[in-house]
Amino acid sequence: MRQNVHFVTLSTPDLDAARRFYVEGLGWEALLDVPGEILFFPIAPGLVLGLFEARKFAEDVGASEPTGVAGVTLAHNVGSESEVVDTVERFVSLGGREIVAPEPGAFGGIFHAIVADPNGVVWEIAHNPGWHVSDDGTVSFT
């Protein structure tokens, strides 16, 4: 098996709230939007984020009941500490929730915050001067 992932799909209790948050609020463009079922967003070259309505997600994976997302964070790196603060403020203004306020991180010299979207998907918003993400999505350590 090749070392790559093409889709990350998350169980989403309120797909309409996700659409309002990501499409209307953050301005993301959906690759595919099937109302009442799933939203797909291209998030990097060769990588798509799927937000799948929770009951349909459970049916698809053979679970007896819908489950939430746990033990996972999505990370978004920005260019400065002030961008961390601005991004967190935007998340909250769109109905997200601040979990950890912007602060210096305990690991790796980062400045970060932890926020959740309206469905509880946890995001780390970070500025890490030791990481570089190029325009093509390649991540490197400096």
BAGU-549954 format. One record per residue: chain; residue number from 1; x, y, z of N, C-alpha, C in turn; residue in one letter. Coordinates in Angstrom, 2 decimals, m for minus. Layout:
<lumfis>
{mol = A	seq = NUM	n_x = X	n_y = Y	n_z = Z	ca_x = X	ca_y = Y	ca_z = Z	c_x = X	c_y = Y	c_z = Z	type = A}
...
</lumfis>
This chain:
<lumfis>
{mol = A	seq = 1	n_x = 0.85	n_y = m1.19	n_z = 0.00	ca_x = 0.00	ca_y = 0.00	ca_z = 0.00	c_x = 0.89	c_y = 1.23	c_z = 0.00	type = M}
{mol = A	seq = 2	n_x = 0.56	n_y = 2.19	n_z = m0.86	ca_x = 1.31	ca_y = 3.44	ca_z = m0.92	c_x = 1.03	c_y = 4.28	c_z = 0.33	type = R}
{mol = A	seq = 3	n_x = 1.99	n_y = 5.07	n_z = 0.75	ca_x = 1.86	ca_y = 5.89	ca_z = 1.95	c_x = 1.19	c_y = 7.22	c_z = 1.61	type = Q}
{mol = A	seq = 4	n_x = m0.15	n_y = 7.17	n_z = 1.51	ca_x = m0.91	ca_y = 8.40	ca_z = 1.34	c_x = m2.37	c_y = 8.17	c_z = 1.70	type = N}
{mol = A	seq = 5	n_x = m3.04	n_y = 9.25	n_z = 1.94	ca_x = m4.47	ca_y = 9.26	ca_z = 2.27	c_x = m5.13	c_y = 10.20	c_z = 1.29	type = V}
{mol = A	seq = 6	n_x = m6.26	n_y = 9.79	n_z = 0.72	ca_x = m6.94	ca_y = 10.62	ca_z = m0.27	c_x = m8.19	c_y = 11.30	c_z = 0.29	type = H}
{mol = A	seq = 7	n_x = m8.84	n_y = 10.65	n_z = 1.26	ca_x = m10.06	ca_y = 11.20	ca_z = 1.86	c_x = m9.96	c_y = 11.08	c_z = 3.37	type = F}
{mol = A	seq = 8	n_x = m10.36	n_y = 12.12	n_z = 4.07	ca_x = m10.61	ca_y = 12.07	ca_z = 5.51	c_x = m12.08	c_y = 12.40	c_z = 5.64	type = V}
{mol = A	seq = 9	n_x = m12.86	n_y = 11.46	n_z = 6.16	ca_x = m14.31	ca_y = 11.64	ca_z = 6.26	c_x = m14.71	c_y = 11.64	c_z = 7.73	type = T}
{mol = A	seq = 10	n_x = m15.47	n_y = 12.64	n_z = 8.12	ca_x = m15.89	ca_y = 12.80	ca_z = 9.51	c_x = m17.41	c_y = 12.71	c_z = 9.63	type = L}
{mol = A	seq = 11	n_x = m17.87	n_y = 12.01	n_z = 10.65	ca_x = m19.28	ca_y = 11.95	ca_z = 10.98	c_x = m19.71	c_y = 13.33	c_z = 11.46	type = S}
{mol = A	seq = 12	n_x = m20.83	n_y = 13.84	n_z = 10.90	ca_x = m21.25	ca_y = 15.21	ca_z = 11.14	c_x = m22.72	c_y = 15.26	c_z = 11.55	type = T}
{mol = A	seq = 13	n_x = m23.01	n_y = 15.54	n_z = 12.82	ca_x = m24.40	ca_y = 15.54	ca_z = 13.28	c_x = m25.30	c_y = 16.56	c_z = 12.59	type = P}
{mol = A	seq = 14	n_x = m24.76	n_y = 17.72	n_z = 12.21	ca_x = m25.58	ca_y = 18.77	ca_z = 11.59	c_x = m24.89	c_y = 19.25	c_z = 10.32	type = D}
{mol = A	seq = 15	n_x = m25.22	n_y = 18.62	n_z = 9.21	ca_x = m24.58	ca_y = 18.93	ca_z = 7.94	c_x = m24.90	c_y = 20.36	c_z = 7.49	type = L}
{mol = A	seq = 16	n_x = m26.10	n_y = 20.85	n_z = 7.79	ca_x = m26.44	ca_y = 22.22	ca_z = 7.41	c_x = m25.58	c_y = 23.22	c_z = 8.17	type = D}
{mol = A	seq = 17	n_x = m25.32	n_y = 22.96	n_z = 9.45	ca_x = m24.43	ca_y = 23.84	ca_z = 10.22	c_x = m23.02	c_y = 23.80	c_z = 9.66	type = A}
{mol = A	seq = 18	n_x = m22.57	n_y = 22.62	n_z = 9.25	ca_x = m21.24	ca_y = 22.51	ca_z = 8.64	c_x = m21.18	c_y = 23.33	c_z = 7.35	type = A}
{mol = A	seq = 19	n_x = m22.21	n_y = 23.24	n_z = 6.53	ca_x = m22.25	ca_y = 24.00	ca_z = 5.28	c_x = m22.19	c_y = 25.50	c_z = 5.56	type = R}
{mol = A	seq = 20	n_x = m23.01	n_y = 25.96	n_z = 6.51	ca_x = m23.00	ca_y = 27.39	ca_z = 6.84	c_x = m21.62	c_y = 27.82	c_z = 7.32	type = R}
{mol = A	seq = 21	n_x = m20.99	n_y = 27.01	n_z = 8.15	ca_x = m19.69	ca_y = 27.34	ca_z = 8.73	c_x = m18.59	c_y = 27.37	c_z = 7.66	type = F}
{mol = A	seq = 22	n_x = m18.45	n_y = 26.29	n_z = 6.92	ca_x = m17.33	ca_y = 26.16	ca_z = 5.98	c_x = m17.56	c_y = 26.91	c_z = 4.66	type = Y}
{mol = A	seq = 23	n_x = m18.76	n_y = 26.79	n_z = 4.08	ca_x = m19.02	ca_y = 27.40	ca_z = 2.78	c_x = m19.37	c_y = 28.88	c_z = 2.94	type = V}
{mol = A	seq = 24	n_x = m20.42	n_y = 29.16	n_z = 3.69	ca_x = m20.87	ca_y = 30.54	ca_z = 3.82	c_x = m19.95	c_y = 31.36	c_z = 4.71	type = E}
{mol = A	seq = 25	n_x = m19.45	n_y = 30.76	n_z = 5.79	ca_x = m18.62	ca_y = 31.50	ca_z = 6.73	c_x = m17.17	c_y = 31.62	c_z = 6.31	type = G}
{mol = A	seq = 26	n_x = m16.51	n_y = 30.48	n_z = 6.10	ca_x = m15.09	ca_y = 30.51	ca_z = 5.77	c_x = m14.83	c_y = 30.70	c_z = 4.27	type = L}
{mol = A	seq = 27	n_x = m15.87	n_y = 30.54	n_z = 3.46	ca_x = m15.70	ca_y = 30.74	ca_z = 2.03	c_x = m15.09	c_y = 29.57	c_z = 1.29	type = G}
{mol = A	seq = 28	n_x = m15.11	n_y = 28.38	n_z = 1.91	ca_x = m14.58	ca_y = 27.20	ca_z = 1.24	c_x = m15.50	c_y = 26.81	c_z = 0.09	type = W}
{mol = A	seq = 29	n_x = m14.91	n_y = 26.26	n_z = m0.97	ca_x = m15.69	ca_y = 25.79	ca_z = m2.12	c_x = m15.79	c_y = 24.27	c_z = m2.06	type = E}
{mol = A	seq = 30	n_x = m17.02	n_y = 23.79	n_z = m2.10	ca_x = m17.24	ca_y = 22.34	ca_z = m2.05	c_x = m16.89	c_y = 21.71	c_z = m3.39	type = A}
{mol = A	seq = 31	n_x = m16.26	n_y = 20.57	n_z = m3.33	ca_x = m16.00	ca_y = 19.75	ca_z = m4.51	c_x = m17.30	c_y = 19.05	c_z = m4.91	type = L}
{mol = A	seq = 32	n_x = m18.05	n_y = 18.61	n_z = m3.89	ca_x = m19.34	ca_y = 17.96	ca_z = m4.08	c_x = m20.18	c_y = 18.25	c_z = m2.85	type = L}
{mol = A	seq = 33	n_x = m21.44	n_y = 18.64	n_z = m3.07	ca_x = m22.36	ca_y = 18.92	ca_z = m1.97	c_x = m23.66	c_y = 18.19	c_z = m2.26	type = D}
{mol = A	seq = 34	n_x = m23.93	n_y = 17.14	n_z = m1.48	ca_x = m25.17	ca_y = 16.39	ca_z = m1.61	c_x = m25.99	c_y = 16.70	c_z = m0.35	type = V}
{mol = A	seq = 35	n_x = m26.97	n_y = 17.63	n_z = m0.43	ca_x = m27.74	ca_y = 18.00	ca_z = 0.75	c_x = m28.30	c_y = 16.78	c_z = 1.48	type = P}
{mol = A	seq = 36	n_x = m28.19	n_y = 16.83	n_z = 2.82	ca_x = m28.69	ca_y = 15.74	ca_z = 3.64	c_x = m27.79	c_y = 14.52	c_z = 3.67	type = G}
{mol = A	seq = 37	n_x = m26.67	n_y = 14.57	n_z = 2.94	ca_x = m25.80	ca_y = 13.40	ca_z = 2.89	c_x = m24.34	c_y = 13.71	c_z = 3.18	type = E}
{mol = A	seq = 38	n_x = m23.68	n_y = 14.50	n_z = 2.31	ca_x = m22.24	ca_y = 14.68	ca_z = 2.46	c_x = m21.76	c_y = 15.96	c_z = 1.77	type = I}
{mol = A	seq = 39	n_x = m20.69	n_y = 16.52	n_z = 2.31	ca_x = m19.97	ca_y = 17.63	ca_z = 1.70	c_x = m18.53	c_y = 17.19	c_z = 1.52	type = L}
{mol = A	seq = 40	n_x = m17.95	n_y = 17.44	n_z = 0.36	ca_x = m16.54	ca_y = 17.16	ca_z = 0.12	c_x = m15.82	c_y = 18.47	c_z = m0.19	type = F}
{mol = A	seq = 41	n_x = m14.67	n_y = 18.68	n_z = 0.46	ca_x = m13.85	ca_y = 19.85	ca_z = 0.21	c_x = m12.44	c_y = 19.43	c_z = m0.19	type = F}
{mol = A	seq = 42	n_x = m11.91	n_y = 19.97	n_z = m1.29	ca_x = m10.50	ca_y = 19.72	ca_z = m1.58	c_x = m9.68	c_y = 20.54	c_z = m0.58	type = P}
{mol = A	seq = 43	n_x = m8.78	n_y = 19.88	n_z = 0.16	ca_x = m8.03	ca_y = 20.60	ca_z = 1.19	c_x = m6.53	c_y = 20.61	c_z = 0.95	type = I}
{mol = A	seq = 44	n_x = m6.07	n_y = 19.80	n_z = 0.03	ca_x = m4.65	ca_y = 19.77	ca_z = m0.34	c_x = m4.56	c_y = 18.96	c_z = m1.63	type = A}
{mol = A	seq = 45	n_x = m3.46	n_y = 19.08	n_z = m2.35	ca_x = m3.35	ca_y = 18.27	ca_z = m3.56	c_x = m3.54	c_y = 16.78	c_z = m3.24	type = P}
{mol = A	seq = 46	n_x = m4.54	n_y = 16.19	n_z = m3.86	ca_x = m4.81	ca_y = 14.76	ca_z = m3.66	c_x = m5.50	c_y = 14.41	c_z = m2.36	type = G}
{mol = A	seq = 47	n_x = m6.01	n_y = 15.42	n_z = m1.62	ca_x = m6.65	ca_y = 15.14	ca_z = m0.33	c_x = m7.98	c_y = 15.89	c_z = m0.23	type = L}
{mol = A	seq = 48	n_x = m9.02	n_y = 15.14	n_z = 0.16	ca_x = m10.37	ca_y = 15.69	ca_z = 0.29	c_x = m10.86	c_y = 15.45	c_z = 1.71	type = V}
{mol = A	seq = 49	n_x = m11.52	n_y = 16.46	n_z = 2.28	ca_x = m12.19	ca_y = 16.34	ca_z = 3.57	c_x = m13.67	c_y = 16.14	c_z = 3.31	type = L}
{mol = A	seq = 50	n_x = m14.22	n_y = 15.05	n_z = 3.85	ca_x = m15.65	ca_y = 14.76	ca_z = 3.72	c_x = m16.34	c_y = 14.96	c_z = 5.05	type = G}
{mol = A	seq = 51	n_x = m17.46	n_y = 15.64	n_z = 5.02	ca_x = m18.32	ca_y = 15.79	ca_z = 6.20	c_x = m19.61	c_y = 15.05	c_z = 5.86	type = L}
{mol = A	seq = 52	n_x = m19.80	n_y = 13.90	n_z = 6.51	ca_x = m20.84	ca_y = 12.93	ca_z = 6.17	c_x = m21.91	c_y = 12.99	c_z = 7.26	type = F}
{mol = A	seq = 53	n_x = m23.16	n_y = 13.17	n_z = 6.87	ca_x = m24.27	ca_y = 13.21	ca_z = 7.83	c_x = m24.17	c_y = 11.98	c_z = 8.74	type = E}
{mol = A	seq = 54	n_x = m24.27	n_y = 12.20	n_z = 10.05	ca_x = m23.93	ca_y = 11.18	ca_z = 11.05	c_x = m24.67	c_y = 9.86	c_z = 10.90	type = A}
{mol = A	seq = 55	n_x = m25.97	n_y = 9.89	n_z = 10.68	ca_x = m26.72	ca_y = 8.63	ca_z = 10.56	c_x = m26.31	c_y = 7.87	c_z = 9.30	type = R}
{mol = A	seq = 56	n_x = m26.09	n_y = 8.59	n_z = 8.23	ca_x = m25.66	ca_y = 7.93	ca_z = 6.99	c_x = m24.22	c_y = 7.43	c_z = 7.12	type = K}
{mol = A	seq = 57	n_x = m23.40	n_y = 8.17	n_z = 7.85	ca_x = m22.03	ca_y = 7.72	ca_z = 8.12	c_x = m22.08	c_y = 6.39	c_z = 8.88	type = F}
{mol = A	seq = 58	n_x = m22.90	n_y = 6.33	n_z = 9.94	ca_x = m23.01	ca_y = 5.11	ca_z = 10.74	c_x = m23.46	c_y = 3.94	c_z = 9.87	type = A}
{mol = A	seq = 59	n_x = m24.44	n_y = 4.17	n_z = 9.03	ca_x = m24.93	ca_y = 3.12	ca_z = 8.13	c_x = m23.81	c_y = 2.66	c_z = 7.19	type = E}
{mol = A	seq = 60	n_x = m23.05	n_y = 3.61	n_z = 6.67	ca_x = m21.98	ca_y = 3.29	ca_z = 5.71	c_x = m20.88	c_y = 2.44	c_z = 6.34	type = D}
{mol = A	seq = 61	n_x = m20.55	n_y = 2.71	n_z = 7.61	ca_x = m19.46	ca_y = 1.96	ca_z = 8.26	c_x = m19.96	c_y = 0.79	c_z = 9.09	type = V}
{mol = A	seq = 62	n_x = m21.28	n_y = 0.54	n_z = 9.07	ca_x = m21.82	ca_y = m0.62	ca_z = 9.77	c_x = m21.97	c_y = m0.44	c_z = 11.26	type = G}
{mol = A	seq = 63	n_x = m22.06	n_y = 0.81	n_z = 11.71	ca_x = m22.24	ca_y = 1.08	ca_z = 13.14	c_x = m23.74	c_y = 1.10	c_z = 13.46	type = A}
{mol = A	seq = 64	n_x = m24.08	n_y = 0.71	n_z = 14.69	ca_x = m25.49	ca_y = 0.68	ca_z = 15.06	c_x = m26.03	c_y = 2.08	c_z = 15.37	type = S}
{mol = A	seq = 65	n_x = m25.14	n_y = 3.00	n_z = 15.76	ca_x = m25.56	ca_y = 4.37	ca_z = 16.08	c_x = m24.52	c_y = 5.35	c_z = 15.57	type = E}
{mol = A	seq = 66	n_x = m24.95	n_y = 6.60	n_z = 15.32	ca_x = m23.98	ca_y = 7.61	ca_z = 14.91	c_x = m22.97	c_y = 7.86	c_z = 16.02	type = P}
{mol = A	seq = 67	n_x = m21.76	n_y = 8.17	n_z = 15.61	ca_x = m20.72	ca_y = 8.52	ca_z = 16.57	c_x = m20.16	c_y = 9.88	c_z = 16.21	type = T}
{mol = A	seq = 68	n_x = m19.57	n_y = 10.54	n_z = 17.18	ca_x = m18.91	ca_y = 11.81	ca_z = 16.94	c_x = m17.44	c_y = 11.60	c_z = 16.67	type = G}
{mol = A	seq = 69	n_x = m16.77	n_y = 12.67	n_z = 16.36	ca_x = m15.33	ca_y = 12.62	ca_z = 16.12	c_x = m14.64	c_y = 12.80	c_z = 17.46	type = V}
{mol = A	seq = 70	n_x = m13.70	n_y = 11.90	n_z = 17.79	ca_x = m12.97	ca_y = 12.00	ca_z = 19.05	c_x = m11.52	c_y = 11.62	c_z = 18.83	type = A}
{mol = A	seq = 71	n_x = m10.64	n_y = 12.25	n_z = 19.59	ca_x = m9.24	ca_y = 11.91	ca_z = 19.50	c_x = m8.56	c_y = 12.33	c_z = 18.21	type = G}
{mol = A	seq = 72	n_x = m9.14	n_y = 13.34	n_z = 17.53	ca_x = m8.60	ca_y = 13.80	ca_z = 16.25	c_x = m8.61	c_y = 15.32	c_z = 16.23	type = V}
{mol = A	seq = 73	n_x = m7.54	n_y = 15.90	n_z = 15.70	ca_x = m7.57	ca_y = 17.33	ca_z = 15.40	c_x = m7.18	c_y = 17.52	c_z = 13.95	type = T}
{mol = A	seq = 74	n_x = m7.75	n_y = 18.52	n_z = 13.35	ca_x = m7.30	ca_y = 19.00	ca_z = 12.05	c_x = m6.45	c_y = 20.22	c_z = 12.34	type = L}
{mol = A	seq = 75	n_x = m5.33	n_y = 20.36	n_z = 11.69	ca_x = m4.43	ca_y = 21.47	ca_z = 11.97	c_x = m4.34	c_y = 22.40	c_z = 10.77	type = A}
{mol = A	seq = 76	n_x = m4.31	n_y = 23.68	n_z = 11.05	ca_x = m4.18	ca_y = 24.71	ca_z = 10.03	c_x = m3.06	c_y = 25.64	c_z = 10.47	type = H}
{mol = A	seq = 77	n_x = m2.00	n_y = 25.69	n_z = 9.68	ca_x = m0.86	ca_y = 26.53	ca_z = 10.02	c_x = m0.97	c_y = 27.88	c_z = 9.32	type = N}
{mol = A	seq = 78	n_x = m0.66	n_y = 28.93	n_z = 10.05	ca_x = m0.71	ca_y = 30.30	ca_z = 9.52	c_x = 0.66	c_y = 30.95	c_z = 9.68	type = V}
{mol = A	seq = 79	n_x = 0.83	n_y = 32.14	n_z = 9.11	ca_x = 2.13	ca_y = 32.78	ca_z = 9.03	c_x = 2.58	c_y = 33.60	c_z = 10.22	type = G}
{mol = A	seq = 80	n_x = 1.70	n_y = 33.83	n_z = 11.20	ca_x = 2.10	ca_y = 34.67	ca_z = 12.34	c_x = 1.20	c_y = 34.41	c_z = 13.54	type = S}
{mol = A	seq = 81	n_x = 1.64	n_y = 34.87	n_z = 14.69	ca_x = 0.82	ca_y = 34.76	ca_z = 15.90	c_x = m0.47	c_y = 35.56	c_z = 15.76	type = E}
{mol = A	seq = 82	n_x = m0.40	n_y = 36.73	n_z = 15.13	ca_x = m1.62	ca_y = 37.53	ca_z = 14.98	c_x = m2.63	c_y = 36.83	c_z = 14.07	type = S}
{mol = A	seq = 83	n_x = m2.15	n_y = 36.05	n_z = 13.08	ca_x = m3.07	ca_y = 35.29	ca_z = 12.24	c_x = m3.76	c_y = 34.18	c_z = 13.03	type = E}
{mol = A	seq = 84	n_x = m3.08	n_y = 33.62	n_z = 14.02	ca_x = m3.71	ca_y = 32.63	ca_z = 14.90	c_x = m4.90	c_y = 33.30	c_z = 15.59	type = V}
{mol = A	seq = 85	n_x = m4.65	n_y = 34.45	n_z = 16.19	ca_x = m5.70	ca_y = 35.18	ca_z = 16.92	c_x = m6.85	c_y = 35.53	c_z = 15.98	type = V}
{mol = A	seq = 86	n_x = m6.54	n_y = 36.07	n_z = 14.80	ca_x = m7.58	ca_y = 36.45	ca_z = 13.84	c_x = m8.42	c_y = 35.25	c_z = 13.40	type = D}
{mol = A	seq = 87	n_x = m7.76	n_y = 34.12	n_z = 13.14	ca_x = m8.47	ca_y = 32.92	ca_z = 12.68	c_x = m9.38	c_y = 32.38	c_z = 13.76	type = T}
{mol = A	seq = 88	n_x = m8.91	n_y = 32.38	n_z = 15.00	ca_x = m9.74	ca_y = 31.93	ca_z = 16.12	c_x = m10.96	c_y = 32.83	c_z = 16.27	type = V}
{mol = A	seq = 89	n_x = m10.75	n_y = 34.13	n_z = 16.18	ca_x = m11.88	ca_y = 35.07	ca_z = 16.28	c_x = m12.90	c_y = 34.80	c_z = 15.18	type = E}
{mol = A	seq = 90	n_x = m12.43	n_y = 34.50	n_z = 13.98	ca_x = m13.35	ca_y = 34.21	ca_z = 12.88	c_x = m14.12	c_y = 32.93	c_z = 13.14	type = R}
{mol = A	seq = 91	n_x = m13.43	n_y = 31.87	n_z = 13.59	ca_x = m14.12	ca_y = 30.61	ca_z = 13.93	c_x = m15.25	c_y = 30.88	c_z = 14.92	type = F}
{mol = A	seq = 92	n_x = m14.95	n_y = 31.61	n_z = 15.99	ca_x = m15.93	ca_y = 31.88	ca_z = 17.03	c_x = m17.08	c_y = 32.73	c_z = 16.49	type = V}
{mol = A	seq = 93	n_x = m16.77	n_y = 33.73	n_z = 15.66	ca_x = m17.83	ca_y = 34.59	ca_z = 15.12	c_x = m18.78	c_y = 33.82	c_z = 14.21	type = S}
{mol = A	seq = 94	n_x = m18.32	n_y = 32.69	n_z = 13.66	ca_x = m19.14	ca_y = 31.89	ca_z = 12.76	c_x = m19.87	c_y = 30.75	c_z = 13.47	type = L}
{mol = A	seq = 95	n_x = m19.79	n_y = 30.72	n_z = 14.81	ca_x = m20.49	ca_y = 29.68	ca_z = 15.56	c_x = m19.60	c_y = 28.59	c_z = 16.09	type = G}
{mol = A	seq = 96	n_x = m18.30	n_y = 28.72	n_z = 15.88	ca_x = m17.36	ca_y = 27.78	ca_z = 16.46	c_x = m17.15	c_y = 28.08	c_z = 17.94	type = G}
{mol = A	seq = 97	n_x = m16.32	n_y = 27.27	n_z = 18.57	ca_x = m16.09	ca_y = 27.42	ca_z = 20.02	c_x = m14.59	c_y = 27.39	c_z = 20.29	type = R}
{mol = A	seq = 98	n_x = m14.15	n_y = 28.33	n_z = 21.09	ca_x = m12.75	ca_y = 28.34	ca_z = 21.52	c_x = m12.57	c_y = 27.34	c_z = 22.67	type = E}
{mol = A	seq = 99	n_x = m11.63	n_y = 26.43	n_z = 22.51	ca_x = m11.34	ca_y = 25.44	ca_z = 23.55	c_x = m10.11	c_y = 25.86	c_z = 24.34	type = I}
{mol = A	seq = 100	n_x = m9.05	n_y = 26.23	n_z = 23.64	ca_x = m7.83	ca_y = 26.75	ca_z = 24.26	c_x = m7.52	c_y = 28.07	c_z = 23.56	type = V}
{mol = A	seq = 101	n_x = m7.46	n_y = 29.14	n_z = 24.35	ca_x = m7.18	ca_y = 30.46	ca_z = 23.79	c_x = m5.78	c_y = 30.48	c_z = 23.18	type = A}
{mol = A	seq = 102	n_x = m5.54	n_y = 31.39	n_z = 22.22	ca_x = m4.21	ca_y = 31.49	ca_z = 21.64	c_x = m3.13	c_y = 31.67	c_z = 22.72	type = P}
{mol = A	seq = 103	n_x = m2.08	n_y = 30.83	n_z = 22.60	ca_x = m1.03	ca_y = 30.83	ca_z = 23.61	c_x = 0.21	c_y = 30.12	c_z = 23.06	type = E}
{mol = A	seq = 104	n_x = 1.36	n_y = 30.36	n_z = 23.71	ca_x = 2.54	ca_y = 29.57	ca_z = 23.33	c_x = 2.27	c_y = 28.10	c_z = 23.64	type = P}
{mol = A	seq = 105	n_x = 2.65	n_y = 27.23	n_z = 22.72	ca_x = 2.44	ca_y = 25.80	ca_z = 22.91	c_x = 3.52	c_y = 25.18	c_z = 23.78	type = G}
{mol = A	seq = 106	n_x = 3.22	n_y = 24.04	n_z = 24.33	ca_x = 4.16	ca_y = 23.33	ca_z = 25.20	c_x = 5.23	c_y = 22.59	c_z = 24.40	type = A}
{mol = A	seq = 107	n_x = 4.99	n_y = 22.39	n_z = 23.10	ca_x = 5.91	ca_y = 21.58	ca_z = 22.30	c_x = 6.34	c_y = 22.33	c_z = 21.05	type = F}
{mol = A	seq = 108	n_x = 7.61	n_y = 22.30	n_z = 20.73	ca_x = 8.11	ca_y = 22.73	ca_z = 19.44	c_x = 8.14	c_y = 24.21	c_z = 19.13	type = G}
{mol = A	seq = 109	n_x = 7.98	n_y = 25.08	n_z = 20.12	ca_x = 8.09	ca_y = 26.51	ca_z = 19.88	c_x = 6.94	c_y = 27.13	c_z = 19.10	type = G}
{mol = A	seq = 110	n_x = 5.77	n_y = 26.51	n_z = 19.16	ca_x = 4.64	ca_y = 27.04	ca_z = 18.40	c_x = 3.82	c_y = 28.02	c_z = 19.22	type = I}
{mol = A	seq = 111	n_x = 3.00	n_y = 28.78	n_z = 18.54	ca_x = 1.95	ca_y = 29.60	ca_z = 19.13	c_x = 0.67	c_y = 29.06	c_z = 18.52	type = F}
{mol = A	seq = 112	n_x = m0.28	n_y = 28.67	n_z = 19.35	ca_x = m1.46	ca_y = 28.00	ca_z = 18.81	c_x = m2.69	c_y = 28.22	c_z = 19.66	type = H}
{mol = A	seq = 113	n_x = m3.81	n_y = 27.76	n_z = 19.12	ca_x = m5.09	ca_y = 27.74	ca_z = 19.82	c_x = m5.83	c_y = 26.50	c_z = 19.36	type = A}
{mol = A	seq = 114	n_x = m6.78	n_y = 26.06	n_z = 20.17	ca_x = m7.63	ca_y = 24.93	ca_z = 19.81	c_x = m9.07	c_y = 25.44	c_z = 19.76	type = I}
{mol = A	seq = 115	n_x = m9.72	n_y = 25.17	n_z = 18.63	ca_x = m11.10	ca_y = 25.60	ca_z = 18.42	c_x = m11.90	c_y = 24.41	c_z = 17.88	type = V}
{mol = A	seq = 116	n_x = m13.21	n_y = 24.53	n_z = 17.93	ca_x = m14.08	ca_y = 23.50	ca_z = 17.38	c_x = m15.09	c_y = 24.15	c_z = 16.45	type = A}
{mol = A	seq = 117	n_x = m15.44	n_y = 23.46	n_z = 15.38	ca_x = m16.49	ca_y = 23.95	ca_z = 14.50	c_x = m17.84	c_y = 23.67	c_z = 15.17	type = D}
{mol = A	seq = 118	n_x = m18.95	n_y = 24.10	n_z = 14.58	ca_x = m20.25	ca_y = 23.90	ca_z = 15.23	c_x = m20.63	c_y = 22.44	c_z = 15.49	type = P}
{mol = A	seq = 119	n_x = m19.98	n_y = 21.49	n_z = 14.81	ca_x = m20.25	ca_y = 20.08	ca_z = 15.04	c_x = m19.26	c_y = 19.43	c_z = 15.98	type = N}
{mol = A	seq = 120	n_x = m18.35	n_y = 20.22	n_z = 16.55	ca_x = m17.39	ca_y = 19.67	ca_z = 17.49	c_x = m16.10	c_y = 19.17	c_z = 16.86	type = G}
{mol = A	seq = 121	n_x = m15.90	n_y = 19.36	n_z = 15.55	ca_x = m14.64	ca_y = 18.97	ca_z = 14.93	c_x = m13.56	c_y = 19.91	c_z = 15.47	type = V}
{mol = A	seq = 122	n_x = m12.52	n_y = 19.35	n_z = 16.04	ca_x = m11.48	ca_y = 20.13	ca_z = 16.72	c_x = m10.37	c_y = 20.48	c_z = 15.74	type = V}
{mol = A	seq = 123	n_x = m10.03	n_y = 21.75	n_z = 15.75	ca_x = m8.97	ca_y = 22.30	ca_z = 14.92	c_x = m7.88	c_y = 22.89	c_z = 15.80	type = W}
{mol = A	seq = 124	n_x = m6.63	n_y = 22.70	n_z = 15.40	ca_x = m5.52	ca_y = 23.45	ca_z = 15.99	c_x = m5.15	c_y = 24.50	c_z = 14.96	type = E}
{mol = A	seq = 125	n_x = m5.17	n_y = 25.75	n_z = 15.38	ca_x = m4.72	ca_y = 26.86	ca_z = 14.54	c_x = m3.35	c_y = 27.25	c_z = 15.09	type = I}
{mol = A	seq = 126	n_x = m2.32	n_y = 27.17	n_z = 14.25	ca_x = m0.96	ca_y = 27.31	ca_z = 14.77	c_x = m0.06	c_y = 28.15	c_z = 13.87	type = A}
{mol = A	seq = 127	n_x = 0.87	n_y = 28.82	n_z = 14.53	ca_x = 2.02	ca_y = 29.42	ca_z = 13.86	c_x = 3.23	c_y = 28.69	c_z = 14.40	type = H}
{mol = A	seq = 128	n_x = 3.95	n_y = 28.01	n_z = 13.51	ca_x = 5.13	ca_y = 27.27	ca_z = 13.91	c_x = 6.29	c_y = 27.68	c_z = 13.00	type = N}
{mol = A	seq = 129	n_x = 7.18	n_y = 28.50	n_z = 13.52	ca_x = 8.28	ca_y = 28.97	ca_z = 12.68	c_x = 9.22	c_y = 27.84	c_z = 12.24	type = P}
{mol = A	seq = 130	n_x = 9.13	n_y = 26.67	n_z = 12.85	ca_x = 9.95	ca_y = 25.53	ca_z = 12.46	c_x = 9.36	c_y = 24.70	c_z = 11.34	type = G}
{mol = A	seq = 131	n_x = 8.15	n_y = 25.02	n_z = 10.90	ca_x = 7.48	ca_y = 24.31	ca_z = 9.81	c_x = 7.31	c_y = 25.26	c_z = 8.64	type = W}
{mol = A	seq = 132	n_x = 7.35	n_y = 24.71	n_z = 7.46	ca_x = 7.07	ca_y = 25.51	ca_z = 6.27	c_x = 6.14	c_y = 24.69	c_z = 5.38	type = H}
{mol = A	seq = 133	n_x = 5.05	n_y = 25.32	n_z = 4.95	ca_x = 4.14	ca_y = 24.69	ca_z = 4.01	c_x = 4.23	c_y = 25.47	c_z = 2.71	type = V}
{mol = A	seq = 134	n_x = 4.74	n_y = 24.83	n_z = 1.66	ca_x = 4.91	ca_y = 25.52	ca_z = 0.38	c_x = 3.58	c_y = 25.62	c_z = m0.35	type = S}
{mol = A	seq = 135	n_x = 3.55	n_y = 26.41	n_z = m1.40	ca_x = 2.32	ca_y = 26.61	ca_z = m2.16	c_x = 1.73	c_y = 25.32	c_z = m2.72	type = D}
{mol = A	seq = 136	n_x = 2.59	n_y = 24.33	n_z = m2.99	ca_x = 2.08	ca_y = 23.06	ca_z = m3.51	c_x = 1.62	c_y = 22.10	c_z = m2.40	type = D}
{mol = A	seq = 137	n_x = 1.69	n_y = 22.56	n_z = m1.13	ca_x = 1.23	ca_y = 21.76	ca_z = m0.01	c_x = 2.30	c_y = 20.92	c_z = 0.66	type = G}
{mol = A	seq = 138	n_x = 3.51	n_y = 20.96	n_z = 0.13	ca_x = 4.61	ca_y = 20.20	ca_z = 0.71	c_x = 4.99	c_y = 20.80	c_z = 2.06	type = T}
{mol = A	seq = 139	n_x = 5.11	n_y = 19.94	n_z = 3.07	ca_x = 5.50	ca_y = 20.38	ca_z = 4.41	c_x = 6.97	c_y = 20.03	c_z = 4.62	type = V}
{mol = A	seq = 140	n_x = 7.71	n_y = 21.00	n_z = 5.15	ca_x = 9.12	ca_y = 20.74	ca_z = 5.48	c_x = 9.45	c_y = 21.38	c_z = 6.82	type = S}
{mol = A	seq = 141	n_x = 10.49	n_y = 20.88	n_z = 7.43	ca_x = 10.98	ca_y = 21.42	ca_z = 8.68	c_x = 12.16	c_y = 22.32	c_z = 8.38	type = F}
{mol = A	seq = 142	n_x = 12.18	n_y = 23.51	n_z = 8.97	ca_x = 13.29	ca_y = 24.42	ca_z = 8.73	c_x = 14.28	c_y = 24.40	c_z = 9.87	type = T}
</lumfis>
